[in-house]
Amino acid sequence: MQNGTIVSIDTTVNHVTAVTTTAPSVDHSSTTEGHDLTTPILKNSAKCNATVFKFPNKLHIDYVQFNDSLPDISSLTVCVWVKPESPTEFVKGSIISYCTADMEYCNTFLMILYESELRVFINSAEHLFNSVPKITSRSHLCIVLEMSSLTYYVNGSDYLPNTDVSNAASISGGGVLILGQDQDGNIGDGSPGNPKQGKQGFYGEMRGLHLWKRALKKAEIEYLNQSRCNCVTDSLTTLSKTNVALRGNVEARYNVPCE
C-alpha cells in the first residue's frame, strides 16, 4: 500500500474534500501460494478460460455492451487483466461504465485509468486517486467497493488506501454496462448506453473481466493475480459471445485458454 492523496468530488453539491493519508506497514509475508482451494476464502476458485477484448483505435465507436441486467449492488468488486497495445505504450481510458437512467451524466459507476491517475465515479461522485502506477505491461487491476471504503489493487497489492465513499451505499440495478467507453445520457440521443467521446475510450487489451456482488478479500485478489488461470466463480458476469455486443472495431476472442 502506498501513501497518497485522495480527492473526493461530490458533483451534486460542488464540494471537494482532499485527504492525505499515510499507509500503514504491510506484512509482505502473507501469500495465497499453496492455499488449499477447499478453504472458505477460495472455495469458489476454479481454472477458467477467458474472454479477451482488444481495443486498437481509441475511437468513440469502439466498445462492448453487456446485454444481461445487473441487480441492485451494495458491495462490488471489478477485476480485469489489461495489457497495452505495444511495449512502448501504456494502458489508458474507460475500463467499465455502468449507467442507470436516473443518474446524472450516466455516472452510476465509471472507472477511467489515465497515465498517472485513476478516476472512479460512484453515483455521480468522483473519487480521484493520484500517482497510481503507469500500466506498461500485462497487469491485474481490481477496484473494491464496500460501504464506506474504496480500494484499488494493482497486481495483487493494495496500492491505494481506503477512502470514504459514504454516497455509495447502493448502486441501482437495471442499467446499461459497457466496456471500453464512457457513457453520457446528455450526449447524442440522450439515452443510457450512448458512448460519450473518443478521448475517454480504452486503448489496449482486456482479459477475463469479472464483477462480484461482494468485496473480494485481499487474499482472493492476491490469488487471482498469482494464479492467472484461475477465477473466483461466484461472479455476476461471465462475458461470452451470447451476452455481449461488439461495437466499432473491437476484436474479441472467446473461451481463450490461459496464456
Beta strands, then each sheet from edge to edge (+ up, - down):
strand 1: 4-10
strand 2: 15-21
strand 3: 45-47
strand 4: 50-55
strand 5: 63-66
strand 6: 75-83
strand 7: 93-99
strand 8: 109-113
strand 9: 117-122
strand 10: 125-130
strand 11: 139-146
strand 12: 149-154
strand 13: 157-158
strand 14: 176-179
strand 15: 204-212
strand 16: 230-232
strand 17: 244-247
strand 18: 251-256
sheet 1: 2+ 1- 10+ 9- 8+ 7- 14+ 5- 17+
sheet 2: 3+ 16-
sheet 3: 13+ 12- 11+ 6- 15+ 4- 18+
end
